[in-house]
Amino acid sequence: MSNCDWRACPCGTKRAFLSERDAEKALGRAQAKRSRQGAARGTMRGLRVESRYYECDFGSFHLTSENRSSYENRINT
């Protein structure tokens, strides 16, 4: 298994994945990690679970736990 390439993004302190494919792989790994943590604790309560990725203004991809409708409501208001 190869690691997903990432770098620090100029937009802030987030991990920037260089391709959509790398972001997709990282998302799957993050979700699996959160599931293992939740199983070990006996609950998922309080765990931030990344649910999607998006492309930023700098052309990099970031993971987020915010769902798309919440993001769109926040941007459009």
Contact map, one row per residue, 1 for C-alpha under 8 A:
11100000000000000000000000000000000000000000000000000000000000000000000000000
11110000000000000000000000000000000000000000000000000000000000000000000000000
11111000000000000000000000000000000000000000000000000000000000000000000000000
01111100000000001000011011000000000000000000000000000000000000000000000000000
00111110000000001100010000000000000000000000000000000000000000000000000000000
00011111000000111100000000000000000000000000000000000000000000000000000000000
00001111100000111100000000000000000000000000000000000000000000000000000000000
00000111110111110000000000000000000000000000000000000000000000000000000000000
00000011111111110000000000000000000000000000000000000000010100000000000000000
00000001111110000000000000000000000000000000000000000000010000000000000000000
00000000111111000000000000000000000000000000000000000001110000000000000000000
00000001111111000000000000000000000000000000000000000000000000000000000000000
00000001111111100000000000000000000000000000000000000000000000000000000000000
00000001101111110000000000000000000000000000000000000000000001000000000000000
00000111100011111000000000000000000000000000000000000000000001000000000000000
00000111100001111100000000000000000000000000000000000000000111000000000000000
00011110000000111111011000000000000000000000000000000000000111000000000000000
00001110000000011111011000000000000000000000000000000000000110000000000000000
00000000000000001111111000000000000000000000000000000000000110000000000000000
00000000000000001111111100000000000000000000000000000000000010000000000000000
00000000000000000011111110000000000000000000000000000000000000000000000000000
00011000000000001111111111000000000000000000000000000000000000000000000000000
00010000000000001111111111100000000000000000000000001000000011100000000000000
00000000000000000001111111110000000000000000000000001000000000000000000000000
00010000000000000000111111111000000000000000000000000000000000000000000000000
00010000000000000000011111111100000000000000000000000000000000000000000000000
00000000000000000000001111111110000000000000000001111000000000100000000000000
00000000000000000000000111111111000000000000000000000000000000000000000000000
00000000000000000000000011111111100000000000000000000000000000000000000000000
00000000000000000000000001111111110000000000000011000000000000000000000000000
00000000000000000000000000111111111000000000000011100000000000000000000000000
00000000000000000000000000011111111100000000000000000000000000000000000000000
00000000000000000000000000001111111110000000000000000000000000000000000000000
00000000000000000000000000000111111111000000001110000000000000000000000000000
00000000000000000000000000000011111111100001000000000000000000000000000000000
00000000000000000000000000000001111111110000000000000000000000000000000000000
00000000000000000000000000000000111111111001000000000000000000000000000000000
00000000000000000000000000000000011111111111101000000000000000000000000000000
00000000000000000000000000000000001111111111000000000000000000000000000000000
00000000000000000000000000000000000111111110000000000000000000000000000000000
00000000000000000000000000000000000011111111000000000000000000000000000000000
00000000000000000000000000000000000001111111000000000000000000000000000000000
00000000000000000000000000000000000001111111100000000000000000000000000000000
00000000000000000000000000000000001011101111111000000000000000000000000000000
00000000000000000000000000000000000001000011111000000000000000000000000000000
00000000000000000000000000000000000000000001111100000000000000000000000000000
00000000000000000000000000000000010001000001111110000000000000000000000000000
00000000000000000000000000000000010000000000011111000000000000001000000000000
00000000000000000000000000000110010000000000001111100000000000001000000000000
00000000000000000000000000100110000000000000000111110000000000111100000000000
00000000000000000000000000100010000000000000000011111000000000111110000000000
00000000000000000000000000100000000000000000000001111100000000111110000000000
00000000000000000000001100100000000000000000000000111110000011110000000000000
00000000000000000000000000000000000000000000000000011111000011110000000000000
00000000000000000000000000000000000000000000000000001111111111000000000000000
00000000001000000000000000000000000000000000000000000111111111000000000000000
00000000001000000000000000000000000000000000000000000011111100000000000000000
00000000111000000000000000000000000000000000000000000011111100000000000000000
00000000000000000000000000000000000000000000000000000011111110000000000000000
00000000100000011110000000000000000000000000000000000011111111000000000000000
00000000000000011111001000000000000000000000000000001111001111100000000000000
00000000000001111000001000000000000000000000000000001111000111110000000000000
00000000000000000000001000100000000000000000000001111100000011111000000000000
00000000000000000000000000000000000000000000000001111100000001111110000000000
00000000000000000000000000000000000000000000000111110000000000111110000000000
00000000000000000000000000000000000000000000000001110000000000011111011000000
00000000000000000000000000000000000000000000000000110000000000011111111000000
00000000000000000000000000000000000000000000000000000000000000000111111100000
00000000000000000000000000000000000000000000000000000000000000000011111110000
00000000000000000000000000000000000000000000000000000000000000000111111111000
00000000000000000000000000000000000000000000000000000000000000000111111111100
00000000000000000000000000000000000000000000000000000000000000000001111111110
00000000000000000000000000000000000000000000000000000000000000000000111111111
00000000000000000000000000000000000000000000000000000000000000000000011111111
00000000000000000000000000000000000000000000000000000000000000000000001111111
00000000000000000000000000000000000000000000000000000000000000000000000111111
00000000000000000000000000000000000000000000000000000000000000000000000011111
